[in-house]
Amino acid sequence: MKPAAALPKWSRVRHSLARRLGVEAEAGRGAWLLRLLFRAPPPGQRDWPALWAERLGRYLRSELALGENESHATWLKRVFFRQRRRRAHLATNLRSARHHRGARRRSMLLGRIGHWLAPAYGVVGRAGHAVSSRLPTVPWARVSERVNVWSSGLDRVPHLKPVILLLAAMVAVGFWTTPLPIGGQFRLFIAVSVVMIVVRRIPGRWPTMLMVSLSILMTGRYMWWRITQTLIFATPVEAVFGYLLFAAEIYTWIVLFFGYIQTAWPLNRQPKPLPEDTDSWPTVDVYIPTYNEPLSVVSPAVLAAKSMDWPRDKLRVYLLDDGSREEFHRYANEVGVGYLTREEHRYAKAGNINHALAMTSGEFIAIFDCDHIPTRSFLQTTMGELISDPKCAMVQTPHHFFSPDPFERNYDTFLRIPNEGSLFYGLIQDGNDFWNATFFCGSCAVIRRAPLMEIGGIAIETVTEDAHTSLKLHRRGYRTAYLRIVQAAGLATESLSGHIGQRIRWARGMAQIFRLDNPWLRKGLTFFQRICYSNAMLHFFYGIPRLIFLFMPCAYLFFGLHVFGADAISVMAYVLPYLFVSGLANSRIQGQYRHSFWAEVYESVLAWYTVLPTTIAFINPKKGKFNVTAKGGLIEQEYLDWATSKPYVWLLAVNIAALVAGIVRMFTTQRDEPATVLMNMVWALFNVAMLGAAVGVAKEARQVRVSHHVPLCVPATLVLPNGKTIACRTENYSTGGLGIVLPEELVMERGHALGVALSRGDIDYYFPAVVARNNGVHLGLKFEDWSHERETQLIQCTFGRADAWVRWEEELVPDAPLHSFVEVIEMGYQGVLRLFDAGLDAVEATVLRRPRQSG
């Protein structure tokens, strides 16, 4: 560099100014302008003007879509002519948010609150630990065992149980009908709530029975008050709305009491051993009915059924193709299974199975939906019960799904929150089994041929042929059994519209059975079997009551109609205890299989669509037809299903308008009833949350994988092209590939050929593959050189493993009512934002003719 004296005059001036301003002589115009306005800070201090100028520059470049070294002309042009930018969505990407907050965090809102209140939580937690450490510990497990022993002893005393039940009924009637002042009612609520909160922490069935008893007592007390004190109305219009609400409540009381009877004591049956002599084992025909499903969905079920552990000469697998497709006929011949079709396609799935019954001769029939893949142990788990008891006509196992349903996928709750069917297969069927009322569910079951032929085969009178078939078997005095051990898994419905279509068929079929073969009007069933079947049928009539609850606060907020003949304080004194105590009792019974408040979301989604089918089926049970649930579809782009969500949008708009009307009413016409206005507004706000969650489910997330990835952690061996082997483990699998975890990073390009070895017992299978992705120690493989033999081997090592699904419940987060309530409210909020985003996308697509955004 030249000395300052040797520089030209202008350069000397520039360097002098640079020293005075504290800027480099060769710096850009921006730095010179900054130092003209803000002097350089003393040494050791932060240069805040420079930091803020840099941040402002980044913001402007981002807003104007400019690079680092754009010319002044480009800057000037972008100031006046902006590039079109993608509009930011208001709704949160739940999958991304949960990934950043931890896989098991159930609520973003609770996560924020927990972070803010962490110091207070710490103080309370330490104080609670200090107190609990000084209290004597109670061996609740031993106490529960002792109570069970006492109970068994009392059961053997003649006539004691009826006497105890009679005394309990007398005490209950006295409890229900004893009047209390409002203060006394609130004190009773507090006392019962304290007992419920303490008891729910005690393990065992007897604490559960205590909670159920307290719920029945508080519900009965509310019912007595409701019947005797609140059905007084000033006008005929109020009477109409009031009695509609009362009728909806009667429905909920019946379902609540029947549900307690049905689920309070699950049987938890265990498999019975098979005879040691395999020659005495019976012959089994395996039926896999199909209609229009693709072969890629059906093939795994067929190959897994062929691989079940049962004597080869006593196992016959049949593909029942009601679509009469030559491709399926050719496939059946290639893999060595029977192929049955028929010329007249009457009665859908039931007719397809009945046609196969006439063409086969096995002593037992195992039935699987074409997407349900059985494990190798299915028959060895289920057949012991049937062989040991000739009066046992059917053994049912759970329907488990290795893919998410629309609720789980669109809200990213898969393997975190129990899905809609978990309650039925995890608890209700186990409770039915206690009363010998297990339902046939159409798949994953084994039926004895002789009783099935005795009732004329699978029932064809209704579209829920499975439940109707088990009802007929029970009327004949046969016994059924349920094993709550997952022995098969299949695909859930991909879209909300498909999910609703499936539930409409179930609702229509149950209404048909209720009308044609009512469990209370014909002989052959025990009292408790009638209750179990009635509760299953009544469940699908929830559409009208749910809509009444969604509309009813609007009657007051819009028109000032009093649907309760009581003041707001009295309503809260009786309604809150009933709701709170029954909610805790149901959380105790159902919490492992359904989280609190999610039933309201499910019913809000389906209510509108089940009202008409159930009503028509009840009036004219011959109407309606069987519809096949689509499986194996793809959703290539995110979108809001406007056609499906339209009823929720209107209901949501009505309740939001009711909230606005409530605000106006509180400050104008109804100043004398602020508590009543506020109570109805809270009710409407709860409805908004439920309906918002329903709308949010209609925002279909992308589903671009043909083969779903299923978690699996088993040893594997990676075989490199040079013959070197690496011991590793799997992390997931599908029918098209495998995800593995390596002990250390391996440099390997995409498309690189290698092999992987998996084992089934003592047998190892080798699968050629190529690298589909390489992310550090996580390697994704895509199988190559595929054949029916290799697909069979893969299924035996993955889907068909005896322990494939035994730990699926361990992934679920236990229910915590408060957490669940906050999460559902948060889902409702996100649903409203999703609706707003979709509306703006639709406006842009229509008015500005821009393509709809997918994110």
N, C-alpha and C positions, 0 to 999 in steps of 0.2 A: 504494500500500500504506500502511496506517495505521502510525504510529510505534508502537514496542513499548509506550510508556506509555499509549496510547489503546486498546490491546487489552483484552478482558475478562481477568479474573484467570486463568481456566483456560488461555486461549490464551497468556498470558505464561509460565505454568509449562511449557506444551508447547514453546514456542520455546526456553526456557532448557534444558530437557532435550535438545532437538534439537542445540543448540550443544555441550553437554557430550558427547553420544554421537557427534557428527559425522554427523548424518543430517538430511535435509530434513524440515521440520516437516510438510509435506503428503505425505510418503512413506507407502507402504502398511505394513500390519502386518508383512509379511515383512521389510522393511528394518529396522523398529524391533526385531524379534526378533533379527535378525542382529547389530545393534549392541549389544544387551544382552549377547550372548554373546561377540562379537569386536569390539574397539575398532577404529576407523578407523586405517589405517596412516599413517605420517608422509608429508608431501608428497614426491612423486617416486618412491615405492615402489608396487609392484603390490598391489592389494587382493585377496589370495588367497582369503580367506573369501567375498567377494562373487562372485568367479569360480566357485568351487566350488559356492556356493549356486545360482548361475544354471544351472550344468551339471546339478545335482541336480534343479532345477525342470523343466528341459527333459526329463530322463530320466523323471521321474514323470508329466509331462503325456503323454509318448509312451506309457508303459506303461499309463496309465489312459485314454488316448484323450480327453484334455481339451483345450479351447481355452485362449487366453491369459487371458481374464477370466471364468472360470467361478466360480459362487458356492460358498460353503462347503458348502452342502447337496449340490451336485453332486459336490464332492470327496469328501465323506463317503459318498455313495451308491456312487461308483466304487471306493472302497477295499474295500467289501464285495461289490459286484456288478460284476465286470469284464465288459467287452464281449468277445465272442469274436473272437480275433485270428487272422490267417493264420499258420500255422506256417512258420517259416523253413526252407528246404531246405538240406541239408548240401552237396550237390553244387554245384560251381561252374558258373556260366553261362559256358561256354568262349568263346562269341562275344564277350560283353562283356569278359571278362578279356583276350582277345587284342587287342581293340580298344584297350584302355587301355595295353597293353604293346607295341603296335606290330604292324603287320600281318604281318611276317615272323618274329616271335618264335615259335619252335617249341615252347617248353616254359616253363610258368610256374615250375616248380621250378628249371630251369636259369637262368631269369631272376633268381630270388632268389639262387641260389648265385653267379651272376656278379656281382651287385651287392655281395654280402658280400666276395667275393674280388677285387674290382676293383683294389685296390692291389697285391696279389700278381701278378695278371695283367699289370699295367703293368710291374712290375719284370722279370718273365720275358720279356715281349714286347720290352722295350728291350734286354735282354741277348741275346735271340735275334737281334734285328735287328743288333746290333753284331757278333755272331759271323758271321752270314751275309754282312754287308757286306765282311768281310775274306777270305771264302772265294772261290776262283775260280768264276765262273759257267760252267755247262755248257750249250751250245746243244743242248738235247735234241731239238728239232724236226729239226735237221740230222743229228744222230746217228740218229734214227729213220729218216729218209730214206735214209741210207747203209746201215743194216741192211736196209731193204727192197730196196735195189739188190743187196746181197750175197745176200739170200735168193732173189731172182729169178734171179740168176746160178747159184746152187747148184741151183735147180729144173731147170735145163736140162742138168745133168750126168746122164747115164744111170745108173740104178740107185742113185744116191746117197741119195735119200730113203728107200727101204726099208732101206738099210744103217744110216742114222742112226736110224731108228725102232727097228731091232733092237738097236742099241747102247744106246739110251735105255731100252728095255724091260729089258735085262740090268742096267743100272745101277739101275733102279727096283726090280727084284726083290732085288738085293743090299741096297739101302737099306731095303726093307721088312723083310727077314728078319734083319738084323744085330742081335743082342741088345745092350742097353746097361743098365748099372745105373740105378737111379732118378735119381741125381744127374746122370748123363750124359744121360738122357732130358730132364730139365729144362733142362740147358745147351743141348741141341739145340733145344728149344722156344724158348729166348731168342734163339739165333742166327738161327733162321728168322724169328721175329717181327720182329727188327730189320731183316732184309732186306725183309720184306713192308712194314713201315711206311715204309722209305725208298723202295722201288720204287713204292709206290702214288701217290707224288707226281710221278712221271715220266710225261709224256704219251706217247701212242702205243700201238700194239697189241702190240708186242713185250714191254714191261713187263707188260702184261696176261697174255700167254702165260707169262711167267716166274712170275707169281703163281699162275696155274692149275696150272703144273707143280709148284710147291712144295706147293700144296694137295693134289694127287694123291699126292705122295710122303708127306705127313704122314697123309693119310687111309688110304693103303695100309698104312703102318706100324701105325696103330691097328687096321685090319682084321686084320692078321696076329697082332697081340697078342691081339685079341679072340677069334679063332678058336682059337689055340693055348694060351692061358693062362687064359681066364675061363669056359669052358663046363664047369666042374666044380662039381657041386651035391651037397649033403649029403642031400637028401630028394627024393622024386618030385615033391612039390608045388613046391619051389623050382625043380626042373628045368622044370616046365611054365611057370611064370612067366618063368624065365630064357630059355627058348627062344622064348617069345612076344616078349620084348623084343629078342632077337637077330634074329628074323624081321623085326620092324619096322625095325631098323637096316639090314638087308640091303636093304630097300625104299629107304631114304634114300640108301644108297650108289649103288644103280643109278640113281636119279633124279639124284643129284649128277653122276655121270660122264656120263650121257646129256645132262644140261643143259650141261655144259662143252662137249661136242662140238657141241651144237646152237647155242650162243650165243657161242662164243669169237671168231668171226670174222664179224660181220654184214656183209652185202654192200653195203648202202647204195646200192641201185640208183637211177639218175637217169632221168628221162623221156627217151624218144627222140623226135626231131622227126617231124612229120607230112609227107607229101608236099605240095609247094607247090600242086599242082593239086587244088583241092577237089572237082573232078568225080570224082576217083579215090577219094575217101573212101567207105568202105562205109556201108551202112544200119545203123542201130542201133535196136532196140526197147528201150524202158525199161519195166521191170515194177515196179509198186509194189503188192505184195500186202497186203491188209488183211482183217481178220476181224470184230473187234468194237470197234475203236478209234473214238473220236469223230471227226467230220469236222474239228473244229478242230485235231486232231493231224495228220491226213492232208493237209489242204489245202496247207500250206507246202511239203511234199515234192513234191506234184504241180505246183504253180506253179513251183518252182525247177527241176524236171526239164524243164519246157517251155522254160525260159529258158536252158538250157545252150547254149554256143557250138558249134553244129554246123549244117550246112546244113539248112534247114527241111524240105526235101523228103526228107531222109534220116534224120530223127529222128521217131520215133513213140512217144508216151507212152501207156501202158495202165494203168488202175486195175483191179487184179484183186481184185474184191470177193467174198470167200468167205462174206460174210454176206447177200448178195443183198438189199441195202437200196435202196429206191426213192430215198431222199434222195441216196445216192451216185451212182445212175444219173443223176439230174437234175443233180447237180453236175458230173459228167463232161461232159454235153452243154453245160452253160453255159460251161465253161472250154475246151472244145474238145479233150478227150483221149478215147482209146478206153476203153470200159467192157466188161469181161469178167467173167462169172460162170458158175457151173455148177450143175447140178441135184443131182449126187451129190458130197458133200463128203468124199471119202476122201483119206487121207494128208496132211491138213492143208496146210501151206505148200508142201511138195514137190508134192502133187497139184494145188494151185492153179497153180503155175508150169508144171507139165507140161501141164496143160490149155491154158494160154496158148501154149505152144510149138506146139501143134497148130493154133492159130488165127491165128498170125502168121508172118512170113517174113523178118524182118531177119537180116542176116548175123551180127550180134553182138547179145547181150542184156546190158543193164545192169540190175542188180537192186538195189533199195533197199528196206529196211524202211520202213514207212509213216511213221515218225517221223524218218527220216534225210533231211536237207535237203542236196542236192548243191550245190556251187559251180558257177558258170558254166563254169569251166575243167576240170571233171571229165573229160569225154571227150577234150579236147585233151591232157590230161596222160597219160591211160592208153592211148589207142588207138595211139600211135606204136609201142609195144612189140609189140602184136598185129599191126599191119600189116607191121612189118619182119621178123617171124619167123612163118611159117605153122604151125610146130610149137608155138607158144605158144597154149595153149587158154584161159588165164584170167589176168587181172591183178587183184590184190586191193589195196585201199587201207585205211588204218586206220578203225576205228570210233571216232569221237570224240564226246564227250558234253558239251553245253553246260549241262547241269543236273547237280547233285551226286547221286551215288549215296547209299545209306543211311549208309555209313561216313563219307563226306565231309560230308553234311548234319548227321548226329547228333553228330559230333565236330568240326565246323567246320574241316575240312582242305581244302575245295575250292580248287583252283588253288594249293595250297601243298604238299601231299604227293601224290605220284602215286597214282591210284586203282588198284583191283584189276586192271583190264584194261590199264593202261599197260604192264606188263611184256610182255604178249603182243604188243600192237600196236606197241610201241616197240622191242622187242629180239628176242623169240622168232621172230616172223614174218620179221624181217630176217635172223636166223640161218638159218631154214629156207630162205630164198631162196638162200643160198650153196650149199646142197645140192640145189637144185631140188626143194624139198618145201613150197612155200608152200601153205597150206590155203585153201580157199574158206570164207568166214565168213558166208555167207548174205545179205550186204548190202554196198553200196559196192564192187561188183566188176563187171567186164565179162567175159563168157564167149563164146567162139566157138561159134556154133550147131552146126556140123558135128560137132566132137568130142563135144559134149553129146548130140546125137542118137545118135551112135555108141554111147554107153554106156547108152542108154535114157532119157535125160533126168536130172532131179535124182533122186538116190537116194531110194528110199522104204522100204528095209528097216529103217532105224533112225530115231530121232527127232533125231539130229544129221545131217540130210540134207546139210548143206553140206560138212563135213569128209569124209564118206563119198563125196561126189561127186568131190572133188579126189583122193581115194585111187584111185578108179576111173580117172580121167584119167591119173594117173601110171602106173598099171599098163599102160595102153595106150601108154606111151612119150611122152606129151605133156608139154610143159614149162609151168610156171606161173611167175608173177613177182609180186613185191611191191614197191610204191612207198610208202615211209614218208613220204608227203606227205598231210596231211589234206585231203581233197577233199569231205568231207560230215560233217555233225554231226547228232546226234539226242538223244533224251531217255534218261536213265538211269532205272533202276527207282526208283520213289518210296519204297517201303517195304521193310523188311528181309524180310518174308514173301514179297513178290514177287521180291526178289533171290535168296532161297534157292530159290524155285520154279524160277527160270530156271537156276540152277546145278545143281539136281537133274536137270533135263532134259538139260543138257550131260553130266553125269556118267553118267546112264543111257545116253545115246546113245554115248558113247565106250566104255563097257563092252560095249554091243551090237556095235560094230565090232570090238573086241578079240576077241569071241567068234565072230562070224560071218565076218569078213574080216580075220583077223589078219595084220598086215604081215609077219610072219616065216614064214608057212605057205604063201603063194601067190606065184607068179612075177610078174615085171614091175618090181620095185622094186630100186633100188641099195641097197647096204649102209647108206649114211648116210640115205637116205630111210626105211628101216626104223627106224633109230634115232630120227629126228625124229617119225615117227608113233607109235612105241612110247612115247616120252616123253610125248607129248600124251595118250595113253590112260592110261598108268600114273599120271599126275598126279592123275587123278580117283579113284584107288583109295587116296588118302591118309587116308580116314576111319578105317579100322581102325588103321593105325599111329599116327595122331594120338591116338586114344582110348587106345591102349596107353601112350603117353608121358604122358598126363594121369592115368592110373590107377596107373602102375607105382610111384612113390614110396610110395603108400599100402600096397603089399604089405609093405614093410619097416616103415613107421611104425606100422601097425596090428598086423601079425602077426609082425614080426621075420624075414621071409623074405629071404634073400640072393639077389638076382637076378643079381648079378655075383660070379663066383668069384674075387674079388681084393679086397685091402684098399683102403681109401679113398685112401691116398696114391698107390698105383699107378693107380687109376682116374683121379685128377686128372692124373697125369703123362702119361697117354695121351689122355684125353678132352679136356682143355683145349686142347692143341695142335691136335687135329683140328677142334674147334669154332671156335677163334679164327682159324686160318689159312683155313679154308673160308669163314668169315664175311667176312674181309677180301677174299678173292678174289671172292666173290659181290657184295660191295659195290662192288668195282672194276668188275665186268661189268655189274651191274644197277642201280647206285646212281642213275642218272639216271631210272630207270623204276620202281623199287621200293626203298623205304627198308628198312634192316635191321630185322628182328624183326616187320615188319608181316605177313609171310607167315604167321607163327605165329598172329597174330590172325585173319586171314582163314580159315585152316584150322580154328581152334578154333570159329569161328562155324558153319562148314559141315560139320564132320566128322560130327557126329551124324546129320545129315540125308542124307548121301551114302552112308552104310554100307549101308543096306537096299536102295536103288535099284540101286547098282552090284553088290551081291551077287546080287540077284534077276535082274538083266539078264545077269550072267555065267552063271548057272545056266540061266535060261530067257530068251533074248534076245527072244522074241516078246511078252513082257509089257511093259506100260507104254504110255502114249499121249503124244501131243504136247500140250503146254500152252502157251497164248499168254501172253506176258509183258505185263502191264497197263502202259500208259503214259498219262501225262496226268492222273493222279489228284490229289486234294487231301488234305491232312492238316490238319484245322481246329483240332485241339487236341493238345497234347503228351500222350503216354501211354507207358507201358511195355507192350510187347507180351508179355504174360505167356505166351500160348500158344506163341509162338516161342521165348522165352527159357527156358522150363521146363527143357530139358536142361542148359543152361549153369548154371542156378541149382543143380540137383542136383550137377553136377560140381564147382561152386564150393564147395558145402557139404561135399562129401566131402574135398576138398583142405584146406579150413580145419580140418575135424575131424582130418585127418592131421597138420597142424601142431601142434594141441593134443596129440595123442597123442605126437608127437615130443618135445615139451617134457617130458611125463610120463616117457617112456622114457629121456630123457637123465639125469634125476635119480633114476630108480628102477631099472628092470630092465636098462638097457643102459649102465651107467656105464663099462664096459670098452671101449665102441666109440663114444666121443663124436664122432670124425671122421666115421664112417659115418652116425650119426644126423644130424649137422649137414649133411652133403652131401645127404641125402635131404630134409631140411627146406628147403634152398635150392632144390632141384628142385621141391618142392611149392609153395614161395612163388612161383617163376617161373610155375607153372601157375595159381596164384591170380591173378597179374597178367594173364595171357592170358585167363583165363575172365572176370575182372572187365571187361576191355575188351570181350569178347564180349557180356556182359550190358548194358554201357553202350550198345552199338550198338542194342540193342532198345528204347532210350528214344527213341521217334520224335519228332523236332522238328517244329514246325509247317511246313506247306507250303500257303500260302493263295493263292499266285499261280497263275492259270490259265496265264499266259504267263511263261516264265522270262526274266529279264533277263540279257543277254549283254554283256560289256564290249566297247566299240568306241570308238575315238578317231579321228574323221574330221571334216573341216570341214563346217559346216552354216550355214544362214542362217535366222534367225528373222524372220518377216514379221508386223509388228504391224497391227492393224486400220486405223490411219491411213496405211498404206502404207510406213511407215518400216521399214528392214531393219537387223538387227544381226548382224554376223559372229560366230559362236560355234563350238563344237565339241561333238560328242556324247561321252557317257561310257558309255552302255549303251543297249540297245534290246531290244524284244520284238515279238511280232506284234501287240501291243495298244497300245504306246506307245514313248516315246523319252525318255531322260534327257540333258539338255544342260548345258553349263557356259558361263555368260555371262562376258563380260569385266568386267562390274561389276554390282552389284545392281540389280534392276529390280522396282519395286513393281507387283505384279500379283496380283489376287485369284484364289482357286480358282474354276474354271469359266469364267474369262476366255477368250474365243475368239481364236485367232491361227492362224498357219500356220508351217510349217517346210519348207525346201527342202533336199533331199539330191541328190547327183550320182552318176551311174554313168558314168564316163568323161567325155565331153563333153556328156552329156545330164543336164539338171536335172529333178527331179520335185518337185512341190508337194503337201504333205499338210496338210489342215485338221485342227486339233487344238484341245483346250482344256487349260487348266492344271489338272493333277491335284495338284501340290504345288509350293511355292515356298520353298526354304530358302537364302536369300542368293543366291549366284551359281549355285546348283544348281536347275534347273527340271525338273520332271517333266511330260511332255505325254501326253495320252491322245488317240488318233486318233479323228476324227469322220467322218461321211459315208463309211463304209467300203464298198468294193466289191471284186470279184475283180481288177479292173484295178489298183486302188490297192494291194491286197495283193501283187500280182505286182511292182509297181514297188518297194515297200518291200523285198521279198525280194531283188530284184536289187541294191539299194543296201546290204544288210546281210548276211543269211545267204548269199546267192549270190555275194558278192564273191570274186574269185580269191584274194585275200590274207586272207580272213576268219579262217583258223585257222593261218596259217603261223608265228605266234609264240607258240603256246599253251605250248610247252615252257619258254619263258623265264620263266614265272611260277613254275615249280616250284623249291623249295629243294633244292640238292644234298644227297645223303645224307652224313651223318656218323654212323658207327655208335654212338658213345657218346651223342650227342644223341638219336638215334633210340631207343636203349634206354631212356633216361630218359623220353622222351615216351611210349613204350608203357607203361612202368611207371606213369606218371602217369595215362594213360588207364584202366589197370586199377583204380587207386585211385578215380578218379572214377566208374568203372562200379559199384564196390561201393557207393559213396555213393548213386548213382542208384537202385540196387536197394533200399537202406535207405529212401530217401525214398518210393519207389513203394510199398513195403510199408506204411509208416505212412499214406500216402494211402489205400491200400486198406482198412486197419483203420478209419480215420476214416469212410470212405464206407459201410462195412458196419455198424460198431457204433454210431457216432454219427449215421449217416445224413446226413453232410455231403457236398456235391458235391466231387469230386476236384479237387485244385489243378492248375493248368496251368503253373505256373512252376517 
